[in-house]
Each structure stands twice: as structure tokens, then as C-alpha cells.
Amino acid sequence: MERFARGPVGLVVAIQVLVLTLLSGRYGFHRDELYFLAAGKRLDWGYVDQPSLTPLLARISTDVFGATPAGLRVVATLCAAATVILLALVAREFGGGRGAQVLTAAMTALAAFVVVDGHMLSTATVDMLVWSALGLVTLRLFRTGDGRWWLAVGAVVGVGLEGKWLVLLMVASIGLAVLAVGPRTVFRTGWLPVGILLALLLAAPGLIWQAAHDFPLLTVASGISEDDGAENRILFVPMQLLYLSPVAVPVWIAGGLRLWRDPGLRWARSLALAYPALCVILLALGGKPYYSAPFLLLLAAAGADPCLRWLDRTWRRALAVFLALVGAAVSLVVGLPLLPESALAPVLAVNKEQGEQVGWPELASSVARVWERIPAEQRSTAVIFTRNYGQAGALEHYGLPSVYSGHMSYADWGPPSADAVGPVVVVGPYLPAWFTGCHEAAVHDNGLGVENEEQGVRISLCAGTSRPWSALWGELRHYY
């Protein structure tokens, strides 16, 4: 086994951490981050749309480093850095020496998917780290045949289930591939049930919470498939070509072919089959295209050595350097807040998440102006009701009072108390049957020229509710 290239890989990680840290405070919170802040203040064993790990990390990061975008994103930066290290170790598992490990580290750090999720905290941020760790320990199991590695596999899967249930798709795709092409001998050990038991023990708090609440996470997943399934299927293949970088496509294809053909890597052959198996599963379920992105990193690590061998001629190296620089520039511009907010329009066509990081203080100001129209003596019984968790999280974070929503876990944190019989500020669309005496009080303009989900949202001021909040709450709740 080749030595781990600590120095050069460490340099790649240091540059990555420096860049992410310097840019972590630009723009503002993403809508999901605002939701994580709210959930972190209400720590629980589970939430409607996710397990508990990401809100817990948000709480820890902001408690230690401050409730700012930069403070929250420390944990995202650390996850991205750890992912780079793990993928360099994966390249080493495939026999990659110093060059292959450094190339893998650089490709990982500059992959568009890693740049985006390393800049902001999301469940995908934790998931890419979990999938990378699972890939490493699984390969170690396959290469050594030592059944004790099932303990590491079980530990990673158990922790991963506390972050996002998508890790089960990786387990399923690799399991099917191993049954098809081996090494099936890894199943013939008493350590396998021990690993499964460890995974279940670590995941038990979240699983029990979901069971006690009728598995709302499955309801959310069903909504994603029903509402976005067709679009997800149409975009699936094109997005696979973009998530790392178009420049990296030949590398991960070469990695898959190497794993399938190389007799010296026959023990890892199942990994080449597991990726298309995962794609078939996701297409059948209508899952989002990015769910498979972490697997591409593993294939790219396998393709690092063939890529280096291809670069044996000067003209090829020059071409590769040029393409790599172009690909890196595109990934950084698309994934990081490098441009002025007013110049984001071209970027939003590729990465709409950048637009969801601007305009939240302005939305809070728009709602605050409507709130101030309520007579002072009525505000103690008034409510602000929003249609999504991003709006609610922003208004709560920026200090507006009595903020409620029926979206995702915000529904579990309501309804308003029985004495909330005063006026209602409604942010977003509503059914006339819910509220009385409503009129449009404002149309939000972020003033930044950014067309995001909240730009142009209508803010209404209503005299009250048509029924008590407790009677309405079931109708106001929505999962997706």
C-alpha cells in the first residue's frame, strides 16, 4: 500500500479551508440554514423532513462561533475538508500513489457539488462526508476481507441515518452489486450482524421518533417524487455531467471502467456496478439528481491513476491544465459568492441556491413594516403566518415576534396559543377560507435585483382567522 501523501493533500485542504472561510460570510443565510437554526433551538430526536444531526451541528457551530453565516458554516467547511481527505485515502485504497492522491484531493475540493455544499450547511453537506467515509471503509472491507470492518461500516451507516436516510440507497446499490459480481465472501462472517446491530443502535433515536410520528419523512419523500419526479428524471443524466465538472467526466468514467476491467482491482469491481444500480433506483423513485453525486467522487478517485498515465505527453498535460483551470473557475463562480449580488442572474440558471442566500433581512423589513400597521394594543394577540420554513426562519432570526408556519417541522412547533385572536400578517398565498378581512399590504422587493423564491411575495394583513388556530392547523400543515 502506498504511503498517504499527507503534505500535498494537507496543502490542498488548507487552501480549500482558507477559501471557504474567507467567503463564508458573503451574502447571507440560505433558507435551509435558517430552518436549521430554528430547529437547533428546538433540539429533538427527529424532525418531519430530516433526522437530528444537521440541526444539532448547526446549534453547536453557532453556539461556539456565533449565529452568523460565517459561524454556522464552520461545520460545513470542516465537512468539506474531511471529504477531501477521505477521497484521497480512497485513491490510496485503489493503489494510487502521491500523484493520484493529490489529483483526487484537488478534483474533490474543486468539484462543483463539494464547493456548493462546503460553502453552506445542508443535509447534503453531511451526506457527502458520510458517503465518502462509507466508501472508504467498504473498500477496506472488500480489499482485506477482514470482517471486523463491518463494525466501521455499521458505525458510518448508523451515524449517516441520523443525518439523512439516503445512505440506505448507497447501501442497497453496493449490496446488489456485491451479490451480482462479488466479493460475496464478505457476507460470510459473524461480524455482519454485529455491524447491522450497531447501525440500528446508532440510528434508533431517529427511527423511533419517525415511527412515533407516523414516518413523516416518507411523506416528504413521496411529495418530492410526485411533484418533481418527472423533472428529476429529465434532468438526471445531464446533471450527472455537471455535479463534479464537465472536465471531470472522463476521469470518473475512466474510474468506473478501471474498476470493472482491472484484474488487480477485482475486489472493488462491485463499485463500478453500484453506481448505475443507484442511478436506476433514483430514476425509478424520481429522486433528485444530486442524490448520486457523492458516488461520482469515489469513481473519480479510481480514475486518478489512468488520468495521470494519459498525461504522459506534453500537449496532453497542457490541454489538461487549461481545461482544469476553466473547470475550476466555473465551479468556484457557480458555487461560491464571488460575484456582486446584482450580477447573479447567469449563475442562478445553474445554481439557484446562491439566490436563496440573499434578501432575507430585506424580507424581514418588509414584513416588519406591515406588522407595525397593527395597533400597538392588538399586537400581543397578533400572529405572523408564513407559507414556508425559509420565511419563518428568517423572520424569527431577525427578531420579529409571534412567527408561525405550517411547513415541515414548523407545524409541530405550533399552533399559536388560544388567545392569539388578533390580526394576522400572512406572508405568501393563502385560502380565503382560512382568514377574514384580508387585504394586500405589501409586495416584497429585495431591492437587489435578484430573482429568488421570495422576490415578489405578497404580504397580506388580515383581521383574524375564520376559526380558532387549533381548528385550522391541520389544514395549514403541509409537507412539501
Disulfide bonds with the S-S distance in Angstrom:
Cys438-Cys462 2.06
